[in-house]
């Protein structure tokens, strides 16, 4: 099977708007975080919770688009645990929070658009939580602006539901030295039938210099040397996997410090090694998670917060 092609994300201006009920004609909403300031040399995680942006309607999301001003490391748009009134953007209580996402961005402007008859589900009882990670390496304050636009499609036309694959090495010990490698493997469980990978992205921190993910059949899924603004890979033809197939991913680090690096949220002081993908078909929109310290583990189904 040939490897995936890197598809550049098209550039587009930010879309104005607020978290509000969907317009009567264009079934799209834009959810915008409060603006916040990142001081020189600072690293921040800012979170904000939102009520359901489609006025409590169950919808199928066929497209999502995010825009972030410079200095961003990532944006996670989680399914909210329940529908709640909007609150102000505040420092995140748990920067290491990992739970189902409806959108993920590692670059300032990112679009996820699913093929026909394919969509992610958002129940009317589910709110949203936006988590934005910023690192200011400049000598001037950064004024951060972050937003995501969600576009609904006809749910009657959807035959394949999209969910998140989150394969995470949760224990890392990277001793000082160049070219330190960590490899982890997770296997697709029998609770899922054949699945198709639509897109994927890597996640490392400052010391990461190379990321490589492959299937157990030897297909290269993703390869990059970027840790900051890691480019997403879009699979022009979905990569099909069956129960029992595995994905292995290897992170290479240059630890130029005098201490052993460990797993943690700081992009400057800690490290991560994560393969994240969007896939279909997902039973009831369930996610597929594998968070393991071992070298080989079975992924598990995780019911997302859509209430299905």
N, C-alpha and C positions, 0 to 999 in steps of 0.2 A: 504494500500500500504506500503510495507516495506521501511524503510529509506535507504539512499544511503550508499555505502561503501567508506571508505577512501582508495584511491588508491595511494600508494607511487609513487613519481616521480622517474624514473630511473636516475642514475647518468651517466654523459658522459662528456668527455673533451670538452672545448670550441673549436669552429670551427673557423679557421682563415679565413679572407676575408675582403673585403671592399664593400662599396655600389657601385655596378657596374652592367652592363647589365648581364642578366642571361646567364650562360654557354650554349653552343649549345646542350650538351647532358643532363647533370643533371640540371633540371629546378629548381635550388635553388639559392638563393642569401643570403649573409650575410652582414648586415648593422652594422657598428661599430661606436660608439661614439668616439670622441677624448678622450684621457685619461685626467683625471683631479685629483687634489689633494684635500683631505678633511683634514683640520688641526685638531689637537686634540680638542675635545669639540665642534666642529663645526657641523652645520646642513645645508645642501645645497640642492637646487633643480637645476639640470643642464638640459638644453634643447639643442637640435640640430635638425635642419631641413634637410631633404634629398629629392633630386629629386626622381622620381619614380624609384625603383630599378630594374624593369623589362624592362627598355629601352622603356617605354611608351606603353607597351602591356597590354591589359585587361587580368587578370589572376584570377584563382580560387585557393585560398590558403587552402591546406588540412592539413598543419602542420606548426607550428611555435615553435621555440626553442630559449630561451634566457639564457645568462650566465652573471652573475655579480660577481665581486670580493666582499670580506667581507665588511660589513658596510652598505649594501643596505637595504632600507625599501620597496621600490617598483620601478617598471619600467612600465611606460605607453608608448605604441607605438600607437600614434594617426594616424588616416588618416589625411594627410595634406590637407589644404584648397585648395591648388593648387600645381601644379608641379613647383618647383623652384630649382635653383642650391644649392648644399650643402653649408652650412655655418659652422663656427666653433662652438663647444660647448660653451655655455655661460649661466650665471645664468638666470633662467626662469623669465620672466616678470610677469607671473601670475601662481604661484604655485597651486592655487585652480582651474586651468583650468580643466573642465570636458567636454569632447566631445567624439565622437565615437572612439573606439580603435579596432585595429586588433590583438593586443596581450597585455596581462597584466601579470605581474609577481610580486609575493610577497616573493619568495624564490630565492636563488642565482642561481639555475639551474631549469628551468621549461620548460616542453614540453606540447604543446596543439596539439593533433592529432585527427582529426575528423573521424567519421565512414565513410565507403564507401558511395559514392553518396552525401556526405555532405561537404560543404566548405564555406569559407568566400570569399567575392568578393573584388578585388582590381582593380579599373579602371586605365587605363594607364595615365589618366589625374591627378591622385591623387599622391601626394608625401607622405612622412611620417614625423612625428615629434616624437622624442624620449625624454621622460621626466624621469629623474632618480633622486630619492630622497635618499640621504645618510645621516646617522647620525654617527659621530665618537665619541664613548664613551671611546676610548682608550687615552693613553698619547703619541701616536706616529702618524705621518701623515699617512693617507690612500691614496694609489694610485689606483684610481678607473678605472676599465675597464668594459665596458658594450657593449654587442652586441646581435643581434637577427638574427636568420636564418629563412627565409621564403621559403617554398617549395610549388610549384604550382602543381596542378593535372589537369587532362583533364576536362575542363568546360562542355563538352558535356555529361559527365557522372554524373553531379551534378543535383540532383532533390530537394535538401533541402539546402537553403542558411542560413548560420550562421550569427548571429549578437549579439550585446551586450545588456544585461539587466542591467540597472544602477539605483538602488533604493537607494536614498540618503536622509537622514535626514539633511536638511540644516540649521536648527536652533537647537542649543543645549545650555542648561543651566544646568550645573551639580554642585550643591552646595557641599561644603566640607562634607566629610563623606564617610563611607564604604558602599558598596552595592547599590549605586545609579543606578537606572534602567531607560532606555528610550526605549519605544516600538513604532514602526511605522508600518503602513499597507498601501500597494499599491495594486490596483486591475488591472487585465489584461483587456485591453479595447476591445470593439467590433470590432475595426479595424483590429484585429488579429484573425485568426482562431486558432485551437488547436496548441499549441507550445510544444516543448520538451526541457527541460533543460538538457544540456550536462555536465556542470561543473559549479562550483561557488567558490567564495572566499569572506571572510569578510575583512572589513577594519576598524580598530580602532587605537588609539594611546596609549601612554605609560600607561595611567590610566585604560585602558580597561582590564578587567579580565575575561569576559565571553561573548560569542556571540552565539545567538540561532536564527535560522530562520526556520519557519514552514509555510506550506500551510494552507489555510482555512479549508482543510479537515483533518488537524492534522498531516500530514506527516512532519517529521523532515528533513529539507533540508541541514542544516549545523550547527555544534556545535563545538566550539573551545574555549580554554582559552588563545590562543596565540594572541598577538597584533603585535609583530615584527616577520617577516617571517611566517605570518599566513599560515597554510597548505591549499592548494586548495583541494576541494572535487570533484572527478570525479564520475559522475553517470553512473555506468556500464550499467544500463538500463535507458534510458532517462525518466525523470519525466515529465509526460504529464499534461498540464494545459489548461483549456478552458476559453474563455471570461467570465468575472464575477468572476473567481477564484481569490483569493488574496494571497499575501505573507506578513507575519508579521515577523519582526525581532526585537530582543531585545538585547541591549547592557548594560552590567553591568560594573560600574566603581568604583574604589576605589580612591576617591579624597583625597589625603593626603596633599593637600595644604590648605591655609587659604582663598583662593579666589574661586569664581565660575568659572568653566571652560566653555569655549564657543567653537563653531565650528571654526576651523581654520586649516591652513596648517602645523603648527609646531607639530611634533610628540612628542615633549617634553612639550610644553606649552598649546596646544589646544587639542581638541578631534574631532573625527568623528565616524559615525555609518552608514556603507554602506554595502549593499548586492549587489554583482556584479556577473552576470552569463553570460554564452554563451548559446544560444538557437537556435533552428530551429523551423519551417520554417518562415523566415522573408520576408514580402512583399518587393521585390526588394532589399533585404539586409538591410532594415530599422532597426534601433535600437529601443529599448523600454526603455523610461526614465520616472522616477518619482522622481522629486526633490521637496521635500515638507517640510514645517514646521508643517503641520497638522498631526494628528494621523491616518487619513485615507484619501487616495487620489487615483485618477484614473491615471494610467500610460498613457503616450502618445507616439505615434509613432514619431520618430525623424529620418529624412532622413540623412543618414551618408554621408561622404565626398567622396563617390565613384563615384558620378555623375550619378547614375542610376535614 
